[in-house]
Amino acid sequence: MARFIGAILGAAHAATTINSNPLVDPFFCNGRVARILGDFFTGDVAQNDYVSLGYVGWDTRFDAISTIEFDDFGTAITLDVGVASNAANVGATAPACLISAQDVATAAGSTSLLKSVGIANRHKPLWQLAGYASFQAAKDATVADGSRAELIATFKGGNPDAGTLAWRIYGSPQ
């Protein structure tokens, strides 16, 4: 009988010799995934308004259990989640690198923070998910708060109704 390990976990096991437990993913703080952000926003927003979800390091790797929950925000409204960046340095996909065009118009619901990230890319740190060529390029594009990335949720497509947006984000630094 053959034993198979997924490509991401397999690469991590091949690269490390300190982890003696094959069920512990060394990407996450000795096997521990930490809740790094969690909050909610209730209010009335306009088209292209954004909600700051908080600040994380550019080297953060998110866990797939991270979620965004939302109310019905009205007709033809979508939500993008990504990072705020300096306009001169922004990657084209940075403001929607995690969630792109999530329908928040038809009903309340929830989605994974990594909805728009391909499965093969989910192990990558935030700076790569946002499309930057290097960790330093991402730090140079930072808008505020030192060299950390501001995660933002942007309302698109129309004038949203009042509602609630909640998030629970899990992960760890690289």
Number of C-alpha atoms within 10 A of each C-alpha: 3 3 4 7 11 8 10 15 17 13 11 15 21 8 11 10 8 8 15 9 10 11 11 15 18 19 20 18 14 10 13 13 18 15 15 17 16 15 11 14 14 12 9 13 17 15 15 16 15 18 16 15 23 16 18 21 18 24 18 21 24 26 20 16 15 20 18 21 17 22 19 19 26 18 15 14 21 21 21 23 28 25 31 23 22 13 11 7 14 20 19 12 15 22 21 23 24 26 21 20 16 17 22 23 19 14 12 15 13 16 16 19 24 24 19 18 17 11 10 9 12 19 20 17 20 27 24 19 24 23 16 20 11 11 14 12 14 25 18 15 20 21 17 13 10 11 17 19 26 20 23 21 24 25 24 21 16 15 18 23 18 15 16 16 22 16 20 18 22 20 23 21 18 17
